[in-house]
Amino acid sequence: MSEPAPLLVAENVTKTLPEGVTLVADIDLSVQGGEFVAITGPSGSGKSSLLYLLGLLDRPSAGRVLLEGRDTAALPPPDLAALRLARLGFVFQFHFLLPEFTALDNVLIPIRRRGALKLPQAQERAHMLLDALGLGAAANKLPEQLSGGMRQRVAVARALANDPVLLLADEPTGNLDTKNAAAVFDIFARLARDEGRAVLVVTHDAELAQRATRRVHLVDGRIVSDERN
């Protein structure tokens, strides 16, 4: 039986700034659905730059990124934004929840932006995601009423709002204590293992990286190792 086509492919991806600084160089990477990949490396190695390229938040100077077999290089900005909204989810070190919105309303934002669900169905999905992450009782609370770990779990629920095939996280546990950081990584592992999503996480924490099923290590913008459990 043949292996399914990769969900995400980077081919010879390079990013060079106008002043000549190269952030990542000659990246070749293929990711399947259901993989939980930790991107590791020292500070300044290009981890976040690579994640932004793979997440279509930035365009490579050379090479190309394919998502579900679709070459994203030639997509105009509106089409690229629509593709990100429909197929990708993002979690960052800072939760970026809107402080005047409840947890429920923060999760509803990407659903309503996409406009694929009517409000009752959108609210049902947002409640379902919060419940699944142990936040059912917090749906009507403002971010300031939640702990740091709870706020980051709301951010994960928001990232899952439009049922993405690929979840990308940039140092998502950087502001969390050890217990909450482990809980967030457990959520990522479950999303990959049980739901078949691909999960890419940039982390500087070697212990947390060991929870991933695959570790891609960067040095000076290049992949120097790619290990699977």
Secondary structure, 3 states (H helix, E strand, C coil): CCCCCCCEEEEEEEEECCCCCEEEEEEEEEECCCCEEEEECCCCCCHHHHHHHHCCCCCCCEEEEEECCEECCCCCHHHHHHHHHHHEEEEECCCCCCCCCCHHHHHHHHHHHHCCCCHHHHHHHHHHHHHHCCCHHHCCCCHHHCCHHHHHHHHHHHHCCCCCCEEEEECCCCCCCHHHHHHHHHHHHHHHHHHCCEEEEECCCHHHHCCCCEEEEEECCEEEEEEEC
